[in-house]
Amino acid sequence: MQLAIRTLAYLFTLCTLCACTTSPIDLKREGILHDNLFTQPSKPIDANEIFALSNEMQAFLQSDLRKDVLNKGLKQGLYEALGRRSQMRIEYDAAYTKTASETFRTRSGNCLSLVIMTAAFAKNMGIAVNYQDVYTDELWSRMGDLQFSTGHVNIVLGKRLESFSGLRVGRDFSNEESLIVDFQPSSDLQQQQATPIGEQRIVAMFMNNRAAELLSQHDNNAAYWHAREALLHDPDFMSALNTLGVVYQQNGNLAEAEAVFRRALAQDGKNANAMHNLIAVLNKQERKQEAQLLAAELQRIQPRPPFYFLNLGIEAMNKADYRAAKNLFNKELARNPHYHEVHFWMASAHAKLGEVKEAQEQLQLAKENSLTRKQEDIYSAKLEKIKSTSLR
């Protein structure tokens, strides 16, 4: 089956680490960046703005937060202040990766934004900050022609580590010297598999997310400068390298895109995302034989790509084979159980079969798993509509 999705780019709920590397990337020597192809941004990108405290945040530090710190201590006070919804009303929203001040002002953000805001407060309070890339099952979302791989980060408040390399996976941070702050807590934070990462990687993730978000808005120019900034902060961040390649590809710079994807594959020969994107570039260049050979290799590495069963299910829906569609959507849910779009399509299949109660349940799950407030509003409206129809 030939998928309709043409390009891949990592988006943040966090962009995941690349586990397989060879030689470090020398951006200047290897000619990865091509500023001449894009217009300089009207406002320079300033990484210092990511952690900057606004006047509102400063006021919060001196008033509400001070009370918690006096009663609970620095780390626990900050933790409880940020987690108390009645006080700050922090809500998860993955639509846009925000700076610390934007997250605080809107009381919403994806997990990277929330980690950045927490770090901004902690550093101002003199609390040592460490970051973790938390292992999760591979999760995907999509918007238009772009697919996004989603991961997760959290933050550790407390004793500064002398060396990241000596930290074993799953280390217990529950002692009095350190505290995990996780806005998507698992049943047992101490059993999480996590890899320590430096702040330069957090900044690179932020810039990479912004680049991917701008790509989804078809703003290739701004996307380039953010992907560029991500690589300048962390040249070995493979997600940003892949995103840069997608920027070139979307901008029609196919030779530059090919060079970037081949560099990514030189780092990791089984990087399915770079491979998928390179196949698309080769096809656009009418290099069909090369594309077919690479596609065969990708098929061996990734026999069932992201949204494989979802796409088959949508095809079945278009053929009015709703029972087959339900079976396929169930298979997709087994791989990606919390993705809102799958629940929506499952609700559609139930509705077509006259299974109103099941359709309502799936729409409710789509609403609960929405990544943005806009999506949540859409599913809420559909849910109310189907409820009102069933009452007639």
Helices and strands as residue ranges (DSSP letters): E 7-8, H 27-30, G 35-37, G 47-50, H 55-62, H 64-72, H 74-83, H 85-88, E 91-92, H 100-106, E 108-109, H 111-124, E 129-143, E 146-158, E 178-181, G 189-191, E 194-197, H 199-216, H 220-233, H 238-250, H 254-267, H 272-284, H 288-301, H 308-318, H 322-335, H 340-352, H 356-368, H 373-390
